[in-house]
Amino acid sequence: MSENGKEFNIMITTAENKLHARKTFCAQGHLHDSKLEALRCNELNLLAAAGRIKDLRIQEAYLLIPPMKYGGPTENERKCEYIADFVYFDNDLEKTVIEDSKGHRTPEYIIKRKLVKQLYCNEDTVFIESGRAGKKKTGRRKK
Ligand SMILES: [Zn+2]
C-alpha cells in the first residue's frame, strides 16, 4: 500500500461511536474497527517481519452455528459466525492463535467467544484477548 507508515482517523456517526471506537487505518492499509485494533495490527506485522509469528490473517470467519433449514421460511435460521480480528501461528508457542482485540465485551461477543473456544480451541489452537484487558499485566483495572 502506498499509505504505508501513516495512520488516518475517520470520524463515523454509527453505533460504534457509542463504544468510543473510531475506524482507523493501520500501516498496512486495512481499515480497522478501532484505533486499538489498528495499532495491534501494526504490532503483529512487526512480529511477523521479525519471524516471531507467521501466516497472519485479519477478519477471518469461524462458523459457530450452521444455517438451519428445517421448515417453512419463518423457521429457518441463517448461519452464525465469529469474525476473528487476527489469526496467526505463534512460532514461540507453536500454536495457532485466534486473537480478539476488542476493548469492550458485549454479551453477544462473550457468547461467541465461548462457542469459538468450544469448537476450535484445543492443544494446537488458543484464543486470546488483546487490547484493554490484556494490555496491563499488573492486574485488572476496575471500571
Ligand atoms: Zn491492519
Residues whose N, C-alpha, C, O or C-beta is under 5 A from the ligand:
A	BS01	ZN	C26 Q28 H30 C41
